[in-house]
Amino acid sequence: MSKELLLGDNAFIGVSHLSQAHARTESREATLENIVRVIEASVDSGATGFTFSTHPRNLVLLRYLHESRRDLLKKLNYYPLR
């Protein structure tokens, strides 16, 4: 059975299960440019999947990747959460 390394979206949308204050800080730092850098670094480190919530910020991210970074978009499998 093959295993897949997944990148999650919690930090991108301001979710932390440990600290609300930490989540707010991460959310402020989660600009589109920074998120794309994290995704690039994750793919370069072996991530092959992206699991994400149906959050408006993720829609903006996916539209940006579709329009401007299809190379990066094509490198991941996608696992939306409901």
Summary of the structure (lengths in Angstrom):
residues: 82
radius of gyration: 12.7
end to end distance: 25.9
largest distance: 38.9
contacts: 207
relative contact order: 0.22
helix: 54%
strand: 16%
